[in-house]
Amino acid sequence: MSDTESVFREFEDIVRRLRKECPWDREQTHQSLRPTLLEETYEVLESIEANDLQELKKELGDLLLHILLQAVIAEEEKAFTLAEVIQGISDKMVRRHPHVFGDGEAADAEAVRKSWEHIKMEEGRRSVLEGVPVELPALVRAMRLQEKASKVGFDWHESEAVWKKVNEEVQELRHAQASSDQHAVDEEFGDLLFSFVNYARFIKIDPEFSLRHACDKFTRRFQYVEERLAHQGKKPTDVTLEEMDKLWEEGKTLEP
């Protein structure tokens, strides 16, 4: 038995014992673990973005704990076993990589992606859009839906056409606002965001990544304003917008 197999089995035993002997672990269900499973997934992504490999090592362990817990709970419910989970993903990887495990060919990564989508349709999917989780963050979901549609040729040919569509959606949003139809405003605003995601895809930008960085930048700059005001014994509610904006611009000049 390899070292990896040995430590995996030891960890599996730990999880199974926790389910039997720990009151908290024993009462968990598939549903109760959803929030922390999502949180751990985001912490993995955060460590990757920070390029902190030591933190990534720890966060992958936390995520693995959730995977094992979900599988053990399913075993207790006689729904499926951990072995079936592992066998299932092993079979899928072999089936979807015929250029590695069979006599298929793939000249580059794009060929692999096209083959992957083709094989998924052969497995019984009725739509190329199946498999994009509804609970993904909306920007990520929009990007994935557009990518999947693009793989079968449903796409714009150039970025300028996409930008024209963005401008059209801006006008439609303004028209909806003028009509005072809140439902139409909601719909047109969603269409505008969807178009912006499309444009981001064409100019090779990850919109979720960009928006998160914009949020980080806003947080950093606004907290600078708060800190400067605190040194003056003031809070944002004590000063005017013009005073805060002056400090905002001051903070921008200090950024590297």
C-alpha positions as CSV (number, residue, x, y, z in Angstrom):
1,M,0.0,0.0,0.0
2,S,1.4,3.4,-0.9
3,D,1.7,6.3,1.5
4,T,-1.2,8.1,-0.2
5,E,-3.5,5.0,0.2
6,S,-2.4,4.6,3.8
7,V,-3.1,8.2,4.9
8,F,-6.4,8.3,2.9
9,R,-7.7,5.2,4.6
10,E,-6.6,6.6,8.0
11,F,-8.5,9.8,7.2
12,E,-11.5,7.8,6.1
13,D,-11.5,6.0,9.4
14,I,-11.4,9.3,11.3
15,V,-14.4,10.6,9.4
16,R,-16.4,7.4,10.0
17,R,-15.5,7.5,13.7
18,L,-16.6,11.2,13.9
19,R,-19.9,10.2,12.5
20,K,-20.4,7.7,15.2
21,E,-18.9,9.4,18.3
22,C,-19.1,13.2,17.8
23,P,-22.5,14.8,18.5
24,W,-22.0,17.6,16.0
25,D,-20.8,15.4,13.1
26,R,-23.4,12.8,13.8
27,E,-26.3,15.3,13.3
28,Q,-25.0,16.6,10.0
29,T,-27.0,16.0,6.8
30,H,-26.4,16.6,3.1
31,Q,-28.4,19.8,3.4
32,S,-26.9,21.1,6.7
33,L,-23.4,20.9,5.2
34,R,-24.2,22.9,2.1
35,P,-23.2,26.4,3.5
36,T,-19.8,25.2,4.9
37,L,-19.1,23.2,1.7
38,L,-19.6,26.3,-0.4
39,E,-17.5,28.3,2.1
40,E,-14.6,25.8,1.9
41,T,-14.8,25.9,-1.9
42,Y,-14.4,29.6,-1.9
43,E,-11.5,29.4,0.5
44,V,-9.7,27.0,-1.9
45,L,-10.2,29.5,-4.6
46,E,-9.0,32.3,-2.4
47,S,-5.7,30.5,-1.7
48,I,-5.2,29.8,-5.4
49,E,-5.8,33.5,-6.2
50,A,-3.3,34.4,-3.5
51,N,-0.8,31.8,-4.9
52,D,-0.5,30.6,-1.3
53,L,0.4,26.9,-1.8
54,Q,0.6,26.2,1.9
55,E,-2.8,27.6,2.5
56,L,-4.1,25.7,-0.5
57,K,-2.8,22.5,1.0
58,K,-4.9,23.1,4.2
59,E,-8.0,24.2,2.3
60,L,-7.9,21.2,0.0
61,G,-7.9,19.1,3.2
62,D,-11.0,20.9,4.5
63,L,-12.7,20.3,1.1
64,L,-11.8,16.7,1.2
65,L,-13.3,16.4,4.6
66,H,-16.6,17.6,3.1
67,I,-16.4,15.1,0.2
68,L,-15.9,12.2,2.6
69,L,-18.6,13.4,5.0
70,Q,-21.1,13.6,2.1
71,A,-20.2,10.2,0.9
72,V,-20.3,8.6,4.4
73,I,-23.7,10.1,5.0
74,A,-24.9,8.7,1.7
75,E,-23.6,5.2,2.7
76,E,-25.5,5.4,5.9
77,E,-28.6,6.2,3.9
78,K,-27.8,3.3,1.5
79,A,-27.8,5.7,-1.4
80,F,-24.3,5.1,-2.7
81,T,-20.8,4.3,-1.3
82,L,-17.5,6.1,-1.3
83,A,-16.1,3.4,-3.5
84,E,-18.9,4.1,-6.1
85,V,-18.0,7.8,-6.0
86,I,-14.4,7.1,-6.8
87,Q,-15.2,4.4,-9.4
88,G,-17.7,6.7,-11.1
89,I,-15.2,9.6,-11.5
90,S,-12.5,7.2,-12.6
91,D,-14.8,5.7,-15.3
92,K,-15.8,9.2,-16.4
93,M,-12.2,10.3,-16.8
94,V,-11.3,7.3,-18.9
95,R,-14.4,7.6,-21.0
96,R,-14.0,11.3,-21.7
97,H,-10.3,11.0,-22.6
98,P,-10.2,8.6,-25.5
99,H,-7.1,10.4,-26.8
100,V,-5.3,9.1,-23.6
101,F,-7.0,5.8,-22.8
102,G,-8.2,4.8,-26.2
103,D,-7.5,5.3,-29.9
104,G,-8.8,8.9,-30.2
105,E,-6.7,11.8,-31.2
106,A,-6.5,15.4,-29.9
107,A,-4.1,17.9,-31.4
108,D,-4.5,20.6,-28.8
109,A,-6.6,21.7,-25.8
110,E,-9.4,23.1,-27.9
111,A,-9.8,19.7,-29.6
112,V,-10.0,18.1,-26.1
113,R,-12.8,20.5,-25.1
114,K,-14.8,19.8,-28.2
115,S,-14.4,16.1,-27.8
116,W,-15.4,16.4,-24.1
117,E,-18.7,18.2,-25.0
118,H,-19.4,15.7,-27.8
119,I,-19.0,12.8,-25.4
120,K,-21.2,14.4,-22.8
121,M,-24.0,14.7,-25.4
122,E,-23.5,11.0,-26.3
123,E,-23.9,10.1,-22.6
124,G,-27.6,11.3,-22.8
125,R,-27.6,15.0,-22.1
126,R,-30.4,16.7,-24.0
127,S,-28.8,20.2,-24.1
128,V,-25.3,21.5,-24.3
129,L,-26.2,23.8,-21.4
130,E,-26.8,21.0,-19.0
131,G,-24.2,20.7,-16.3
132,V,-24.0,24.4,-15.5
133,P,-25.1,24.6,-11.9
134,V,-28.0,27.0,-11.2
135,E,-26.4,27.9,-7.9
136,L,-23.2,29.3,-9.5
137,P,-22.6,33.0,-8.9
138,A,-24.5,34.7,-11.7
139,L,-21.5,36.1,-13.5
140,V,-19.8,32.7,-13.5
141,R,-23.0,31.0,-14.7
142,A,-23.4,33.5,-17.5
143,M,-19.8,32.9,-18.7
144,R,-20.2,29.1,-18.6
145,L,-23.5,29.2,-20.5
146,Q,-22.0,31.4,-23.2
147,E,-18.9,29.2,-23.4
148,K,-21.0,26.1,-23.9
149,A,-23.2,27.7,-26.5
150,S,-20.1,29.0,-28.3
151,K,-18.7,25.4,-28.6
152,V,-21.6,24.5,-31.0
153,G,-21.2,27.7,-33.0
154,F,-23.8,29.9,-31.3
155,D,-21.7,32.9,-30.8
156,W,-20.7,36.3,-32.2
157,H,-17.9,36.5,-34.7
158,E,-16.1,39.6,-33.4
159,S,-15.9,41.7,-30.3
160,E,-17.2,44.9,-32.0
161,A,-20.5,43.2,-32.7
162,V,-20.7,42.3,-29.0
163,W,-19.9,45.9,-28.0
164,K,-22.7,47.1,-30.3
165,K,-25.1,44.7,-28.4
166,V,-23.9,46.1,-25.1
167,N,-24.8,49.6,-26.3
168,E,-28.2,48.4,-27.6
169,E,-28.9,46.9,-24.1
170,V,-28.0,50.3,-22.5
171,Q,-30.6,52.0,-24.6
172,E,-33.2,49.4,-23.9
173,L,-32.5,49.8,-20.1
174,R,-32.9,53.6,-20.4
175,H,-36.1,53.1,-22.3
176,A,-37.4,50.7,-19.6
177,Q,-36.5,53.2,-16.9
178,A,-38.5,55.9,-18.7
179,S,-41.5,53.7,-18.9
180,S,-41.5,53.2,-15.0
181,D,-42.0,49.5,-15.6
182,Q,-39.9,48.0,-12.8
183,H,-40.2,44.4,-14.2
184,A,-38.9,45.7,-17.5
185,V,-36.0,47.5,-15.8
186,D,-35.0,44.3,-13.9
187,E,-35.1,42.3,-17.1
188,E,-33.2,44.9,-19.2
189,F,-30.5,45.3,-16.5
190,G,-30.0,41.5,-16.5
191,D,-29.7,41.6,-20.3
192,L,-27.1,44.4,-20.0
193,L,-25.0,42.4,-17.5
194,F,-25.2,39.3,-19.6
195,S,-24.0,41.3,-22.6
196,F,-21.1,42.7,-20.6
197,V,-20.1,39.1,-19.6
198,N,-20.2,38.2,-23.3
199,Y,-17.9,41.2,-24.1
200,A,-15.5,40.2,-21.3
201,R,-15.3,36.7,-22.7
202,F,-14.3,38.1,-26.1
203,I,-11.6,40.3,-24.7
204,K,-10.3,37.4,-22.6
205,I,-11.3,38.8,-19.2
206,D,-12.9,36.7,-16.4
207,P,-15.8,39.0,-15.2
208,E,-16.0,37.4,-11.8
209,F,-12.3,37.9,-11.2
210,S,-12.5,41.5,-12.4
211,L,-15.5,42.4,-10.3
212,R,-13.9,40.8,-7.2
213,H,-10.9,42.9,-7.8
214,A,-13.1,46.0,-8.2
215,C,-14.8,45.2,-4.9
216,D,-11.4,44.8,-3.2
217,K,-10.2,48.1,-4.6
218,F,-13.4,49.9,-3.5
219,T,-13.0,48.3,0.0
220,R,-9.4,49.4,0.2
221,R,-10.1,53.0,-0.8
222,F,-13.2,53.5,1.3
223,Q,-11.4,52.1,4.4
224,Y,-8.6,54.6,3.7
225,V,-11.3,57.4,3.8
226,E,-12.6,55.9,7.1
227,E,-9.1,55.8,8.6
228,R,-8.3,59.3,7.6
229,L,-11.5,60.6,9.1
230,A,-10.9,58.6,12.3
231,H,-7.6,60.4,12.7
232,Q,-9.6,63.6,12.7
233,G,-12.1,62.2,15.3
234,K,-14.8,62.0,12.6
235,K,-17.0,59.3,11.0
236,P,-18.3,59.3,7.4
237,T,-21.7,60.5,8.6
238,D,-20.0,63.6,10.1
239,V,-18.7,65.0,6.8
240,T,-19.9,65.9,3.3
241,L,-19.6,63.8,0.2
242,E,-17.2,66.3,-1.2
243,E,-14.9,65.9,1.8
244,M,-15.0,62.1,1.5
245,D,-14.4,62.3,-2.2
246,K,-11.3,64.5,-1.6
247,L,-9.9,61.8,0.7
248,W,-10.8,59.1,-1.8
249,E,-8.7,60.8,-4.5
250,E,-5.9,61.3,-2.0
251,G,-5.9,57.6,-1.3
252,K,-5.8,56.8,-5.0
253,T,-2.5,58.7,-5.4
254,L,-0.9,56.7,-2.6
255,E,-1.6,53.3,-4.3
256,P,1.3,51.6,-6.1
